[in-house]
Amino acid sequence: MAYTSQEQPPLPTYTLTKEPDLFTFISDRNLALILPIVSYVIISIFWAWIDSLDIWEQYRLHPTEDMLKRNRISKFECVRGVAVYHAVAFAATFLLTWGDPMETFSGDEAFACARWASYLRALQASIPQIFSIVGIDSVGLADRLSGSSLAISGLLRGGIYPNATQLIALPGGGKTSAPGFLPWENAVASTMYYIVVPIFQFLAAFFIADTWFYFMHRFFHMNKWLYKNVHSIHHKLYVTYAYGAVYAHPLEGLAIDTIAFTLGIILSGLTPRQTMVFNILATWKATNDHCGYVLPWDPFTFLTGNTSKYHDVHHQTWGLKNNYAIFFTFWDRLFDTERTYEEQEKKHKQIVDEAKTEMKTEFPETAKTLLAKN
């Protein structure tokens, strides 16, 4: 049977089935709860191992001895603070997800792909009107191409594919013919469902989290009481290391980190298992920001520009009110809070040059002696 109208193919029916947990020895819910802690420990151990080997010394942001000279806490105090942070974060997450089994269901994949294909078919209906704007008769062009390419001619007609059919089951048994989607429509729909939409969800989750993090982080710096009594704890680390990434006051962890990531997960519609991946990536980013190394193959150098070197600026006395964001650089650039080491070095050189000029003018003999020594 041929269909000559723009009748949409029917969407398939489906039945949802609960997927088994990823591991037999732990439920997905419990796995989601402990995964941030486990991934944090694993990544921190990796960086501690790298530190012990001294194999990437050329990539260090600061000399090793600066860690003892400039930091205002010991490594033991840092580990203790991180343990408290994780305990509070775990308790908060446990309460926030109370009653949520974090189950994963499958069975609607064909329906979801068909729905994307139907959106694509609906968009095709506007093709004749779009072509007419530039004076092209797409339907007439389709008639001339019908003998060579049915797919292209159907596209030019506005998504009319007379020979695109499928067999569907009838409620009482048996099958009947109905309009169907073309292979290219199914391929695009599958790409949207399995690749494009998840990527967009993750980007949205990171952007939402980054937005909350930027403004709250900045607020904790602008408010004198919050900085002195809460956020200054994190800034006892001037020369950072990976396992100090979440060395912070528990109140800060709840107000900034927990809310930022919760909003990102909920508003972007991440599934429970996508949430696990998101938490691992967020943990990796946090430890990467504090690892103390600037690696040439760091993916964030190419993806967002928000790297360990970028965040290290924020831990210096001259950069405390700069580089507030955690994932991107958008908000820092928009509100002129972005700063780089290169800019600081340029500013320092300018101050030195001005001082030298002034010294030469006011104290020429002293300046001559000092310049001769340096």
Secondary structure as GFF3:
##gff-version 3
##sequence-region A 1 374
A	DSSP	beta_strand	17	18	.	.	.	ID=ss1
A	DSSP	alpha_helix	28	53	.	.	.	ID=ss2
A	DSSP	three_ten_helix	57	59	.	.	.	ID=ss3
A	DSSP	alpha_helix	64	70	.	.	.	ID=ss4
A	DSSP	alpha_helix	75	96	.	.	.	ID=ss5
A	DSSP	beta_strand	105	106	.	.	.	ID=ss6
A	DSSP	alpha_helix	109	124	.	.	.	ID=ss7
A	DSSP	alpha_helix	127	133	.	.	.	ID=ss8
A	DSSP	alpha_helix	138	145	.	.	.	ID=ss9
A	DSSP	alpha_helix	150	156	.	.	.	ID=ss10
A	DSSP	beta_strand	165	169	.	.	.	ID=ss11
A	DSSP	beta_strand	175	179	.	.	.	ID=ss12
A	DSSP	alpha_helix	183	191	.	.	.	ID=ss13
A	DSSP	pi_helix	192	196	.	.	.	ID=ss14
A	DSSP	alpha_helix	197	222	.	.	.	ID=ss15
A	DSSP	alpha_helix	224	229	.	.	.	ID=ss16
A	DSSP	three_ten_helix	231	236	.	.	.	ID=ss17
A	DSSP	three_ten_helix	242	244	.	.	.	ID=ss18
A	DSSP	alpha_helix	250	252	.	.	.	ID=ss19
A	DSSP	pi_helix	253	258	.	.	.	ID=ss20
A	DSSP	alpha_helix	259	268	.	.	.	ID=ss21
A	DSSP	alpha_helix	272	289	.	.	.	ID=ss22
A	DSSP	alpha_helix	299	303	.	.	.	ID=ss23
A	DSSP	alpha_helix	308	314	.	.	.	ID=ss24
A	DSSP	three_ten_helix	317	319	.	.	.	ID=ss25
A	DSSP	alpha_helix	330	334	.	.	.	ID=ss26
A	DSSP	alpha_helix	341	362	.	.	.	ID=ss27
A	DSSP	alpha_helix	364	373	.	.	.	ID=ss28
###
